């Protein structure tokens, strides 16, 4: 069984196609998760409040509320791990979902193995707690590793697990360039190598929270054609 603190992980599936929802539930339950499915966005919001699931799989096309609207409402108060499911395998749709706050995007049709791998990878990122460094600091940015808290100029940053992982990776090697694929492997996993859109969107979201002027970043700086660097001195 896939457990946390002796409890089976609960996954909420928001999918209006009953056959698809049934298959997803079966796949996840076979992998050791507890699966609950609903077919409408309003029901999903109610279930998130009442069940507090460990992760949500959210279809974009729902009969009552657009999935992106559900996502935006969730992100107003929660960083609950969330993967968007969509039959629209277009780069723009993926970027829109990520910009709205999704942690990952999975295009239909997908294999059972890929679904389980994506769910497991996202839950691992949520659980991961470094055990070596108690604290990382670069200029006015501080990470309290045991507490998983980030502060900049005395202000707490409310970060998703992905954004936190990006910061940890860059702050471990300040002044050194971390390539696109190195960052993808460190934060998302090897299966994400080459998926630069998911990286760009999350870097943009992180800059909105971190930088005084996101258009002229001084903490997460782009190195054209290579990757990103966190300068030890203000640039």
C-alpha atoms as one frame of an Amber mdcrd trajectory, in Angstrom:
protein
   0.000   0.000   0.000   1.094   3.565  -0.718   0.909   5.231   2.677   1.854
   8.356   4.587   1.947   8.278   8.372   0.241   4.854   8.271  -2.615   6.150
   6.122  -3.393   5.113   2.558  -3.016   8.007   0.131  -6.345   9.300  -1.151
  -6.627  10.549  -4.731  -9.634  12.570  -5.941 -10.455  12.068  -9.630 -12.559
  14.784 -11.270 -13.702  13.261 -14.554 -17.136  13.388 -16.200 -16.588  10.390
 -18.501 -17.681   7.488 -16.311 -15.683   4.839 -18.208 -12.511   6.884 -17.952
 -13.080   7.616 -14.271 -13.664   3.921 -13.587 -10.427   2.941 -15.330  -8.409
   5.590 -13.494  -9.847   4.490 -10.148  -8.968   0.866 -10.879  -5.420   1.747
 -11.929  -4.784   3.816  -8.818  -6.353   1.285  -6.472  -4.210  -1.460  -8.010
  -1.201   0.747  -7.295  -2.171   0.967  -3.618  -4.047   4.264  -3.484  -7.577
   5.013  -2.388  -9.506   6.577  -5.272 -12.652   8.708  -5.141 -14.280  10.000
  -8.345 -16.697  12.859  -8.988 -18.070  14.104 -12.317 -18.599  17.818 -11.665
 -16.471  20.775 -10.646 -18.763  21.897  -7.834 -18.711  18.406  -6.357 -14.929
  18.417  -6.618 -14.682  21.631  -4.610 -16.977  20.172  -1.959 -14.953  16.958
  -1.795 -11.669  18.830  -1.512 -13.042  20.680   1.504 -14.530  17.616   3.166
 -12.059  14.852   2.270  -8.752  16.773   2.155  -7.340  14.402  -0.492  -3.598
  13.966  -0.910  -3.739  14.687  -4.655  -6.299  15.676  -7.300  -6.532  14.514
 -10.915  -8.594  17.188 -12.651 -10.112  16.946 -16.110 -10.382  20.272 -17.934
 -13.724  19.657 -19.641 -16.470  19.331 -17.024 -20.236  19.727 -17.454 -20.739
  22.534 -14.928 -17.507  24.454 -14.259 -14.465  24.537 -16.494 -11.617  22.609
 -14.900  -9.360  25.659 -15.023 -11.875  27.579 -12.927 -11.884  24.745 -10.395
  -8.098  24.920 -10.360  -8.070  28.683  -9.803 -10.513  28.385  -6.904  -8.415
  25.664  -5.293  -5.253  27.728  -5.653  -6.853  30.690  -3.876  -6.396  28.860
  -0.589  -4.401  25.689  -1.141  -1.273  24.209  -2.706  -2.889  20.778  -2.853
  -0.944  18.631  -5.370  -2.912  18.704  -8.608  -2.449  17.142 -12.034  -4.567
  18.372 -14.945  -5.927  15.789 -17.383  -6.941  16.856 -20.874  -7.700  15.419
 -24.274  -6.258  18.577 -25.838  -2.633  17.669 -26.434  -1.622  21.206 -27.379
   1.347  23.079 -25.952  -0.726  26.194 -25.313  -3.308  24.235 -23.285  -0.526
  22.775 -21.186   1.001  26.195 -20.536  -2.396  27.679 -19.583  -2.998  24.878
 -17.067   0.448  25.267 -15.538   0.091  29.045 -15.349  -3.227  28.577 -13.542
  -1.420  26.598 -10.860  -1.348  22.946 -11.947   1.662  20.963 -10.767   1.619
  18.715 -13.813  -0.297  18.086 -17.045  -1.145  14.727 -18.546  -2.615  14.466
 -22.036  -5.134  11.771 -22.892  -4.764   9.015 -23.803  -2.106   8.039 -21.284
  -0.869   4.661 -20.155  -1.616   3.306 -16.674   2.112   3.174 -15.943   2.564
   6.832 -16.870  -0.380   7.883 -14.698   0.908   6.016 -11.652   4.448   7.318
 -12.237   3.255  10.946 -12.425   1.155  10.586  -9.263   3.998   8.927  -7.358
   6.530  11.513  -8.527   4.374  14.450  -7.427   3.657  12.897  -4.027   7.374
  12.254  -3.527   8.080  15.926  -4.167   5.489  16.886  -1.561   6.980  14.491
   0.995  10.639  15.178   0.331  12.462  16.771   3.254  16.231  17.319   3.034
  18.123  15.885   5.973  21.561  17.438   5.467  21.318  21.207   5.286  19.325
  22.822   8.090  19.309  26.143   6.245  20.232  27.651   2.910  20.772  31.383
   2.415  21.528  33.513  -0.629  21.547  37.253   0.010  18.121  38.107   1.497
  16.600  34.733   0.682  16.500  32.044   3.392  15.254  28.467   3.329  14.508
  26.671   6.591  14.845  23.108   5.330  13.322  21.117   8.216  10.267  23.411
   8.206  10.156  23.724   4.409   9.762  27.487   4.766  11.156  30.227   2.536
  11.643  33.837   3.605  12.788  36.822   1.585  13.543  40.123   3.279  11.585
  38.850   6.285   8.506  37.975   4.235   7.353  34.382   4.033   6.934  32.923
   0.551   4.012  30.584  -0.043   5.443  28.073  -2.498   4.157  24.989  -4.253
   6.281  21.829  -3.872   7.643  22.418  -7.380   8.627  26.033  -6.672  10.265
  24.982  -3.424  12.237  22.272  -5.234  13.493  24.783  -7.807  14.714  27.098
  -5.058  16.480  24.297  -3.199  18.243  23.157  -6.368  19.449  26.653  -7.317
  20.387  27.680  -3.778  22.584  24.628  -3.276  24.960  25.888  -5.978  24.726
  29.715  -5.901  26.648  31.417  -8.658  26.700  28.240 -10.779  24.558  27.613
 -13.827  22.055  24.780 -13.475  21.091  23.569 -16.947  17.493  23.128 -18.005
  17.721  19.345 -17.952  19.607  19.272 -14.638  16.813  21.298 -13.074  14.129
  19.094 -14.622  15.834  15.936 -13.362  16.351  17.332  -9.871  12.820  18.693
  -9.381  10.554  16.616 -11.636  12.508  13.455 -12.458  14.320  11.964 -15.428
  11.126  11.380 -17.410  10.683  15.162 -17.712  13.984  15.864 -19.511  13.319
  18.088 -22.496   9.967  19.308 -21.150  11.024  22.946 -21.097   7.525  24.413
 -21.074   6.775  23.022 -17.614  10.075  24.482 -16.433   9.512  27.929 -17.962
   6.024  28.278 -16.508   7.106  27.311 -13.002  10.120  29.628 -13.137   7.771
  32.438 -14.147   5.404  31.652 -11.262   8.305  31.530  -8.826   9.615  34.888
  -9.990   6.212  36.469  -9.387   6.523  35.510  -5.735  10.244  36.073  -5.312
  11.358  39.060  -7.320  10.737  42.768  -6.734  10.474  43.105 -10.518   9.768
  39.710 -12.158  10.668  41.130 -15.576  14.162  41.903 -14.334  14.932  39.020
 -11.977  17.903  39.132  -9.647  17.492  35.779  -7.876  16.482  33.362 -10.641
  18.417  34.632 -13.644  18.206  33.118 -17.119  21.446  32.084 -18.809  20.417
  32.030 -22.495  20.718  28.640 -24.116  21.913  26.994 -20.906  19.658  27.261
 -17.850  19.359  29.335 -14.702  21.624  30.707 -12.014  21.118  32.261  -8.596
  23.777  35.006  -8.323  25.528  35.422  -5.003  25.535  39.191  -5.610  22.722
  41.330  -6.967  22.856  41.629 -10.759
